[in-house]
Amino acid sequence: MKEVNEVQVVDRGSFIQFLSLLHKDYLQNSAQWENRNLDSFSRSNGSLYRGYSRIL
């Protein structure tokens, strides 16, 4: 099975695979995660995506 950073999200199936791997990684390595709850994770990702949208 692939690692989270190896998945290219190009369709619904690959997005589901990505989320599954992300969940597995969280369960195995949550102490290493910077954003350990949904609130901080979603805020952090929102900021990241807003920054990318300015570039594109």
Secondary structure, DSSP 4 states (H G I P E B T S, - for coil): ---GGG----SHHHHHHHHHHHHHHHHHHGGG-S--SHHHHHHHHHHHHHHHHHH-
